[in-house]
Structures are given as C-alpha cells and as structure tokens.
Amino acid sequence: MGYWVCPRCTTDNHLDATSCWRCGYQYFAGAESSTSSRESLADFVQKQRKEIREDIEKSLDEALERRKL
C-alpha cells in the first residue's frame, strides 16, 4: 500500500492519512490524491480490460477467417 513521508519527522504515514500519526503534521493532499489516484487507476484498469477483450475478439475473428479459407 502507498504511503507518504512526513517532512517534519520523516515518519511513514498511510496514503489516506491527512496528518502524521506521530507529530500531527497536516497533509491535506492525502485524502484528495489517494481518491483521485484510485479512480484513475480504476479507469486505467477498465481501459486495459477493454483493449485486451478487443484484441482477443480480433484475434479470434482472424483465426476463424483463416480456417474458412
């Protein structure tokens, strides 16, 4: 899982954390960046699945055409 390092005390914190668990340093980008990165990752995975599915269908269609000849 991802994490961010506190610039004040160099403690590793969970990516969703908005503040350092040790010193309390406020990290407001934590909640925003993790959500958007998850959404963009989900979009990326969905796009990859679609491309793979299309490649498989194309390969199958080409194989069927070759068998007909």
HULINNOR-V483654 format. One record per backbone hydrogen bond with DSSP energy under -0.5 kcal/mol. NH is the residue of the N-H (numbers start at 1). CO is the residue of the C=O. E is the energy in kcal/mol with one decimal. If there is no record, write none. Layout:
nh,co,e
NH,CO,E
NH,CO,E
This chain:
nh,co,e
4,13,-2.2
6,4,-0.5
6,11,-2.5
10,6,-1.9
13,4,-2.5
15,2,-1.5
17,14,-1.6
20,25,-2.3
24,20,-1.1
27,18,-4.0
30,27,-1.2
32,28,-0.8
33,29,-3.0
34,30,-1.8
35,31,-1.5
36,32,-2.2
37,33,-2.4
38,34,-1.9
39,35,-2.3
40,36,-2.6
41,37,-2.1
42,38,-2.5
43,39,-2.5
44,40,-2.4
45,41,-2.7
46,42,-2.4
47,43,-2.4
48,44,-2.5
49,45,-2.6
50,46,-2.2
51,47,-2.4
52,48,-2.6
53,49,-2.6
54,50,-2.4
55,51,-2.4
56,52,-2.4
57,53,-2.5
58,54,-2.4
59,55,-2.4
60,56,-2.5
61,57,-2.5
62,58,-2.5
63,59,-2.3
64,60,-2.4
65,61,-2.2
66,62,-2.1
67,63,-1.8
68,64,-1.4
69,65,-1.0
